[in-house]
Amino acid sequence: MNLLKKILGLVWMILGPAAIVFLIIEAAKKISAKPTQDVYLPWIIIITVFTPIAIGMVIFGWYAWKGEYDLSSKVD
């Protein structure tokens, strides 16, 4: 189970930045196709809201990768 947590931690650390890059690429495609306020304003809001979530995913993944969530490392 601890190995699974470490592997999933690595997955979270990769998914956070990948999601931000994907959102920026998609926003650039949509904005370049129709550059109006009705298009770019929602994308700016989506990217602004999702960036802290993605940073949290990376932090969560880092702690999982380092073994902070391992059951055997807890001291009572």
C-alpha positions as CSV (number, residue, x, y, z in Angstrom):
1,M,0.0,0.0,0.0
2,N,2.8,2.4,0.8
3,L,4.3,1.8,-2.7
4,L,1.0,2.6,-4.3
5,K,0.9,5.8,-2.3
6,K,4.3,6.8,-3.6
7,I,3.4,6.0,-7.2
8,L,0.2,7.9,-6.9
9,G,2.1,10.8,-5.4
10,L,4.3,10.9,-8.5
11,V,1.1,10.9,-10.6
12,W,-0.3,13.8,-8.7
13,M,3.0,15.8,-9.1
14,I,2.8,15.2,-12.8
15,L,-0.9,15.9,-13.2
16,G,-0.8,19.3,-11.5
17,P,1.5,21.1,-14.0
18,A,0.1,19.1,-16.9
19,A,-3.4,20.3,-16.2
20,I,-2.3,23.9,-16.1
21,V,-0.4,23.6,-19.4
22,F,-3.4,21.8,-20.9
23,L,-5.8,24.6,-19.8
24,I,-3.5,27.3,-21.1
25,I,-3.2,25.6,-24.5
26,E,-6.9,25.1,-24.7
27,A,-7.6,28.7,-23.7
28,A,-5.1,30.0,-26.3
29,K,-6.9,27.9,-29.0
30,K,-10.3,29.2,-28.0
31,I,-9.2,32.8,-27.6
32,S,-7.4,32.9,-31.0
33,A,-10.4,31.5,-32.8
34,K,-12.8,34.1,-31.4
35,P,-11.0,36.9,-29.5
36,T,-14.0,38.5,-27.6
37,Q,-14.6,39.2,-24.0
38,D,-17.2,36.5,-23.9
39,V,-14.4,34.0,-24.6
40,Y,-11.3,35.1,-22.8
41,L,-12.9,36.2,-19.5
42,P,-14.2,32.7,-18.6
43,W,-10.8,31.2,-19.4
44,I,-9.0,33.7,-17.3
45,I,-11.3,32.9,-14.4
46,I,-11.0,29.1,-14.9
47,I,-7.2,29.2,-15.0
48,T,-7.0,31.6,-12.0
49,V,-9.3,29.3,-9.9
50,F,-7.6,26.0,-11.0
51,T,-4.0,27.1,-10.5
52,P,-4.0,27.0,-6.7
53,I,-5.8,23.6,-6.9
54,A,-3.0,22.3,-9.2
55,I,-0.4,23.6,-6.8
56,G,-2.2,21.8,-4.0
57,M,-2.1,18.6,-6.1
58,V,1.7,19.0,-6.5
59,I,2.1,19.6,-2.7
60,F,-0.1,16.6,-1.9
61,G,1.9,14.4,-4.3
62,W,5.2,15.6,-2.8
63,Y,4.1,14.6,0.6
64,A,2.8,11.2,-0.6
65,W,6.1,10.7,-2.5
66,K,8.2,11.5,0.6
67,G,6.2,9.0,2.7
68,E,4.3,11.4,5.0
69,Y,1.1,9.4,4.6
70,D,2.7,6.0,5.3
71,L,1.0,4.1,8.1
72,S,4.2,2.6,9.4
73,S,5.8,6.1,9.9
74,K,3.3,7.3,12.5
75,V,4.6,7.4,16.0
76,D,2.0,7.1,18.9
